[in-house]
Amino acid sequence: MNGRRDIGGSRYLYDSFDAAHARIDANERVAEERWLALARRLERIDMSLDRLEKRLWLTVYGVATIVLSQLLPKILAGLGQ
């Protein structure tokens, strides 16, 4: 039995408070689940951005390699003259 009801009085005096606390607890659980879902989504977005950044750097290095591989023979030919 609830400790508040042991002191006497009407049970209807405390029922509204119990319902309010239950509603607050339910809202807190829903808010916590929403925050957890948001954190998971943000983590997935962060992982996607990391993968995109790696791909971009790979592309930059690839383009730089191609440019240097085409310029190097011309530079070496110019030095040989």
C-alpha contacts under 8 A as a table, 3 or more apart, distances in Angstrom:
res1	aa1	res2	aa2	distance
1	M	5	R	7.34
1	M	6	D	7.64
2	N	5	R	5.56
2	N	6	D	6.91
3	G	6	D	5.35
3	G	7	I	7.44
4	R	7	I	6.00
4	R	8	G	7.90
4	R	14	Y	7.75
5	R	8	G	5.75
5	R	9	G	7.18
5	R	10	S	7.93
5	R	11	R	6.51
5	R	14	Y	7.85
9	G	13	L	7.52
10	S	13	L	5.45
10	S	14	Y	7.68
11	R	14	Y	5.69
11	R	15	D	6.40
12	Y	15	D	5.10
12	Y	16	S	7.14
13	L	16	S	6.95
14	Y	17	F	5.32
14	Y	18	D	6.40
15	D	18	D	5.05
15	D	19	A	6.26
16	S	19	A	5.13
16	S	20	A	6.15
17	F	20	A	4.98
17	F	21	H	6.12
18	D	21	H	5.14
18	D	22	A	6.12
19	A	22	A	5.02
19	A	23	R	6.10
20	A	23	R	5.06
20	A	24	I	6.14
21	H	24	I	4.99
21	H	25	D	6.04
22	A	25	D	5.06
22	A	26	A	6.10
23	R	26	A	5.09
23	R	27	N	6.16
24	I	27	N	5.09
24	I	28	E	6.14
25	D	28	E	5.05
25	D	29	R	6.25
26	A	29	R	5.13
26	A	30	V	6.23
27	N	30	V	5.06
27	N	31	A	6.08
28	E	31	A	5.05
28	E	32	E	6.08
29	R	32	E	5.05
29	R	33	E	6.22
30	V	33	E	5.16
30	V	34	R	6.21
31	A	34	R	5.04
31	A	35	W	6.24
32	E	35	W	5.12
32	E	36	L	6.23
33	E	36	L	5.05
33	E	37	A	6.14
34	R	37	A	5.07
34	R	38	L	6.10
35	W	38	L	4.98
35	W	39	A	6.08
36	L	39	A	5.04
36	L	40	R	6.24
37	A	40	R	5.10
37	A	41	R	6.22
38	L	41	R	5.08
38	L	42	L	6.09
39	A	42	L	5.08
39	A	43	E	6.10
40	R	43	E	5.05
40	R	44	R	6.29
41	R	44	R	5.11
41	R	45	I	6.21
42	L	45	I	4.99
42	L	46	D	6.06
43	E	46	D	5.01
43	E	47	M	6.20
44	R	47	M	5.09
44	R	48	S	6.17
45	I	48	S	5.03
45	I	49	L	6.17
46	D	49	L	5.09
46	D	50	D	6.23
47	M	50	D	5.06
47	M	51	R	6.31
48	S	51	R	5.15
48	S	52	L	6.15
49	L	52	L	4.96
49	L	53	E	6.06
50	D	53	E	5.08
50	D	54	K	6.31
51	R	54	K	5.14
51	R	55	R	6.27
52	L	55	R	5.07
52	L	56	L	6.16
53	E	56	L	5.08
53	E	57	W	6.26
54	K	57	W	5.22
54	K	58	L	6.13
55	R	58	L	5.02
55	R	59	T	6.17
56	L	59	T	5.04
56	L	60	V	6.21
57	W	60	V	4.96
57	W	61	Y	6.11
58	L	61	Y	5.18
58	L	62	G	6.02
59	T	62	G	4.96
59	T	63	V	6.14
60	V	63	V	5.25
60	V	64	A	6.13
61	Y	64	A	5.02
61	Y	65	T	6.04
62	G	65	T	5.09
62	G	66	I	6.28
63	V	66	I	5.13
63	V	67	V	6.19
64	A	67	V	5.16
64	A	68	L	6.06
65	T	68	L	5.17
65	T	69	S	5.94
66	I	69	S	5.10
66	I	70	Q	6.32
67	V	70	Q	5.31
67	V	71	L	6.18
68	L	71	L	5.00
68	L	72	L	5.75
69	S	72	L	5.46
69	S	73	P	7.32
70	Q	73	P	6.45
70	Q	74	K	7.36
71	L	74	K	5.32
71	L	75	I	6.19
72	L	75	I	5.06
72	L	76	L	6.08
73	P	76	L	5.05
73	P	77	A	5.96
74	K	77	A	5.07
74	K	78	G	6.13
75	I	78	G	5.09
75	I	79	L	6.28
76	L	79	L	5.09
76	L	80	G	6.30
77	A	80	G	5.20
77	A	81	Q	6.82
78	G	81	Q	5.67
